[in-house]
Amino acid sequence: MQSMWEAFDISLAYPQWQGSGRPEHLSRGAAAAAAVCGRYAPLLQVPLHANEGDSAHGVNRWEAILAQFRSAQDVLARSGARRVLAAGGDCAVDVAVIDHLQRMHPGLQVIWFDAHLDANTPATSPSGNFHGMPVSAILGRAPAPMRALLGAPLDPARFHYCGIQIGDDGDWALQRELDLQSLDLHSMERGASMSGPVHIHFDLDVLHPLEFPYVAYPEGALGIEQAIATLSRIAREADVVGLTITEFAPSSAEEAREGSKVIARICEAVIERDEGSEPV
């Protein structure tokens, strides 16, 4: 079995809330998620911008988001980490993580667990909230100041959704344009395999709200046990080099404690492999 301290080089606390349209409880959730992730690898911190920041380029609070993105890039580059466990914050924290891992691992695949497509652009977003745009950003449609700092866009053929339930018109338009595919859970259950370096984005709102209600946008349908089984299967078949957990929004300390138990299970599903198994 893989040692927990060998699975990831660092854990990254990235408590960004400015990308969300409902940020009230994200700071509590980010702190709780970082505390869990810090059990599995040394914890590094992305500093928050001093204030909300001005809106620009079609994105709310853009000044803060871009400043935090630059800080995250710097923390990741200085770490030299090849395997990253990250705790958000809103979904947009993963733009920096995926960019870093793609530089480290050519051929990186991304599996995006989320109830939402997150594929709007500043031109198509009805809200201007950046947590609805990270997929378009990693695929080459980030606002110009961020795009100038990013490496090569991710190849859409190496991107897969899991658990999608809802999207805006702009989301679906980009999904059709780039032919973004979803992971076939039934094929995985029948024995279909995947390989190579993989990063997993796990927005907790992908989970069914009756099982995990501690999110601001409770629209998921994936059961916790199905999610854990899917993550375990991916970890057995592929080399998971990144995991980012986002959008934890508990409204109380008790909810933070309960939700943290599920976050720990998510981390351990990716970290723990069967005795003797190795990534393909």
C-alpha positions in Angstrom: 0.0 0.0 0.0 1.3 3.5 -0.9 2.4 5.6 2.1 0.2 8.6 2.7 3.3 10.8 2.9 4.5 9.4 -0.5 1.2 9.9 -2.4 1.6 13.7 -2.6 4.6 16.0 -2.3 2.5 18.9 -0.9 -0.9 19.9 0.2 -2.0 23.4 -0.9 -4.4 25.5 1.1 -6.0 27.9 -1.4 -9.0 29.4 0.4 -10.2 31.6 -2.5 -13.8 32.6 -2.1 -14.0 35.5 -4.6 -15.0 33.3 -7.5 -18.2 32.2 -5.9 -21.7 33.8 -6.1 -22.5 32.4 -2.6 -19.3 32.7 -0.6 -20.7 33.1 2.9 -19.4 29.8 4.3 -16.5 29.0 1.9 -13.9 30.3 4.3 -15.0 27.9 7.1 -15.0 25.1 4.5 -11.6 26.0 3.1 -10.0 25.9 6.5 -11.6 22.6 7.4 -10.6 21.1 4.0 -7.0 22.3 4.4 -6.9 20.8 7.9 -7.8 17.4 6.4 -5.5 17.6 3.4 -2.6 18.6 5.8 -2.7 15.1 7.3 -1.5 13.7 4.0 1.3 16.0 2.9 3.1 19.1 4.1 0.8 22.1 3.9 1.6 25.2 2.0 -0.6 28.3 2.0 -1.8 30.6 -0.9 -2.3 34.1 0.7 -5.6 35.8 0.2 -5.8 39.2 -1.4 -6.3 42.1 1.1 -9.8 42.9 -0.2 -12.5 41.7 -2.7 -10.8 43.4 -5.6 -12.3 45.2 -8.5 -14.2 43.5 -11.3 -12.7 43.5 -14.8 -12.5 41.4 -18.0 -16.1 40.2 -17.4 -15.2 38.6 -14.0 -16.4 39.7 -10.6 -13.6 40.5 -8.1 -11.1 39.9 -10.8 -8.3 41.9 -9.1 -8.2 39.5 -6.2 -8.6 36.4 -8.3 -5.7 37.2 -10.5 -3.5 38.2 -7.6 -4.2 35.0 -5.8 -3.6 33.0 -9.0 -0.2 34.6 -9.3 0.6 33.7 -5.7 -0.5 30.1 -6.3 1.7 29.8 -9.3 4.6 31.1 -7.3 4.0 28.8 -4.3 3.7 25.8 -6.7 6.7 26.7 -8.7 8.9 27.2 -5.6 7.7 23.9 -4.2 8.8 21.9 -7.3 6.0 19.5 -6.4 5.1 16.8 -8.9 2.1 15.5 -6.9 -0.3 18.0 -5.4 -3.3 17.7 -3.0 -5.2 21.0 -3.0 -8.0 22.3 -0.8 -10.2 25.1 -2.0 -11.9 27.5 -1.9 -14.0 27.8 -5.0 -13.6 25.7 -8.1 -11.4 28.3 -9.9 -8.4 27.4 -7.6 -7.8 24.5 -9.8 -6.7 26.6 -12.8 -3.3 27.1 -11.1 -3.0 23.6 -9.9 -3.8 22.0 -13.3 -1.4 24.4 -15.1 1.4 23.4 -12.7 0.8 19.7 -13.0 0.5 19.9 -16.8 4.0 21.5 -16.9 5.2 18.6 -14.7 3.4 15.8 -16.5 3.0 16.1 -20.3 -0.1 14.1 -21.3 -1.9 14.9 -18.0 -5.5 13.9 -18.0 -8.1 15.8 -16.0 -11.3 14.2 -14.5 -13.7 16.9 -13.4 -16.2 15.7 -10.7 -18.8 18.4 -10.5 -22.6 18.9 -10.8 -21.9 21.9 -13.1 -20.1 22.2 -16.4 -18.0 25.2 -15.2 -17.3 26.0 -18.9 -18.6 29.5 -19.3 -16.3 32.3 -20.5 -16.4 35.9 -19.4 -18.4 36.5 -22.6 -21.0 33.9 -21.9 -21.3 33.8 -18.1 -24.7 35.1 -16.9 -23.2 35.9 -13.4 -19.6 36.9 -14.0 -18.5 34.5 -11.2 -15.2 32.9 -12.0 -16.0 29.6 -10.3 -18.3 28.9 -13.3 -15.4 29.4 -15.8 -12.4 27.3 -14.8 -12.9 24.6 -17.4 -12.9 27.1 -20.2 -9.8 28.7 -18.6 -7.7 25.5 -18.6 -8.8 24.8 -22.2 -7.4 28.1 -23.4 -10.3 30.6 -22.8 -9.1 32.4 -19.7 -9.2 36.2 -19.5 -6.1 37.6 -21.3 -4.1 38.6 -18.2 -4.4 35.1 -16.9 -3.9 33.4 -20.2 -0.6 35.2 -20.6 0.6 33.4 -17.4 -0.6 30.0 -18.3 1.2 27.3 -20.2 -0.2 25.4 -23.1 -4.0 24.8 -22.9 -5.1 21.3 -21.9 -6.1 19.1 -24.9 -9.9 18.7 -24.7 -9.4 15.0 -25.5 -7.7 14.6 -22.2 -10.5 16.1 -20.2 -13.5 14.2 -18.8 -16.5 15.2 -16.7 -18.1 13.0 -14.0 -21.4 13.6 -12.4 -22.6 16.6 -14.5 -26.2 17.7 -13.9 -26.5 21.3 -14.9 -25.1 24.0 -17.2 -25.8 27.4 -18.7 -26.2 27.9 -22.5 -22.6 29.1 -22.7 -21.4 26.0 -20.8 -23.2 23.6 -23.2 -22.0 25.6 -26.2 -18.3 25.1 -25.3 -19.0 21.5 -24.4 -20.3 20.9 -27.9 -17.6 23.0 -29.6 -14.8 21.1 -27.9 -16.6 17.7 -27.7 -16.0 17.4 -24.0 -16.8 13.9 -22.9 -18.0 12.4 -19.6 -16.5 9.5 -17.8 -18.6 6.3 -18.4 -19.0 4.9 -14.9 -20.8 1.8 -16.3 -17.8 1.0 -18.6 -15.5 1.4 -15.6 -17.6 -1.0 -13.6 -17.4 -3.5 -16.5 -13.6 -3.3 -16.5 -12.7 -0.5 -18.9 -9.4 1.0 -17.7 -7.5 4.2 -17.9 -3.8 5.0 -17.5 -1.2 7.7 -17.3 -0.9 10.8 -15.1 -4.4 12.0 -13.9 -5.6 15.0 -12.0 -8.9 14.8 -10.2 -11.0 17.9 -9.6 -13.6 17.1 -6.9 -16.3 19.8 -6.4 -18.3 18.5 -3.4 -21.5 19.7 -5.0 -21.3 16.6 -7.2 -22.6 14.6 -4.3 -26.3 14.1 -3.6 -27.4 16.8 -1.2 -29.3 14.2 0.9 -25.9 12.6 1.6 -23.7 15.7 1.6 -25.7 19.0 2.1 -22.7 21.2 3.1 -22.4 23.1 -0.2 -23.8 26.4 -1.6 -25.1 24.9 -4.8 -26.8 21.5 -3.8 -27.6 20.1 -7.2 -25.5 16.9 -7.4 -26.7 13.3 -7.8 -23.7 11.1 -7.1 -23.8 9.0 -4.0 -20.9 9.1 -1.6 -20.2 5.3 -1.9 -20.3 5.5 -5.7 -18.0 8.4 -5.7 -15.5 6.7 -3.4 -15.6 3.5 -5.5 -15.0 5.5 -8.7 -12.1 7.3 -7.1 -10.6 4.1 -5.9 -10.9 2.5 -9.3 -9.2 5.5 -11.0 -6.4 5.3 -8.4 -5.8 1.6 -9.1 -5.8 2.1 -12.9 -3.9 5.4 -13.3 -1.3 7.5 -11.6 -3.1 10.1 -9.7 -0.7 13.1 -9.5 -3.3 15.6 -8.3 -6.5 16.0 -6.3 -8.3 19.3 -5.7 -11.3 19.4 -3.4 -13.5 22.5 -3.7 -16.7 24.3 -2.7 -17.0 23.0 0.9 -19.5 25.4 2.5 -20.5 24.2 6.0 -22.7 26.7 7.9 -21.4 25.6 11.4 -18.5 24.0 13.1 -20.5 20.8 13.5 -21.2 20.7 9.7 -17.5 21.3 9.1 -16.7 18.3 11.3 -19.2 16.0 9.6 -18.2 17.1 6.1 -14.5 16.7 6.9 -15.1 13.0 7.4 -16.2 12.6 3.8 -13.2 14.7 2.6 -10.9 12.4 4.4 -12.5 9.4 2.7 -12.1 11.1 -0.7 -8.4 11.7 0.0 -7.8 8.2 1.2 -9.7 6.6 -1.8 -7.1 8.3 -4.1 -4.1 7.6 -1.8 -4.6 4.0 -0.8 -4.1 1.2 -3.4 -4.4 -2.5 -3.2 -1.3 -4.2 -1.8 1.2 -4.6 -4.7 -0.7 -2.5 -7.2 1.1 0.1 -9.3 -0.1 2.8 -11.6 -0.1 1.7 -15.3 
